Amino acid sequence: MFLNLSKEDIDELQDLHEDGYVVDWSLRSSGKSKTVAKMVNGDIAGLVEFEQQPENLCNYMWLIEVAKNYKGTGVAGTLLAYVAKDSLDVGFDVFETKTALFRYYQEKYGAKPISNRKLMFDTQASLNLVNKYLGGTHDE
């Protein structure tokens, strides 16, 4: 289950650091960005912040983080798939991200480098994410 969170929602969440989050999410989600939480059994298992950028025909993912108890459970892939689906739903061919996990995103999720610090998920990679992590909810 996904939950769209506003900055005010995040400000009310006092226990994010206790759940193993490194980022201070209360400083995130300003302007055009969306923050989405992946909920598991009532817990926030992971958060992603992204922005639709129609001028660049892409979604731009600013940040993604998974709670320590949910690392390795597919939460990251599910959050990436959510951003990919949103991108496909609005007609963008790609979504972009900057990441410290440069090689990992390429190997595990099919991202392609577009610079030495930026990756993109093209239409096929996005469809693969959606089909794998969201149960095939998007067709070519």
Protein Blocks (a to p, Z undefined) as FASTA:
>chain_A
ZZdddfklmmmmmklmmnopabdfklgoihjbccddddeehiafbdcdddddfknopacd
fbdcddfklgonlmmmmmmmmmmmmmmmnopabdcdddfklmmmmmmnopacfbfkbccd
dfklmmmmmmmmnoopacZZ
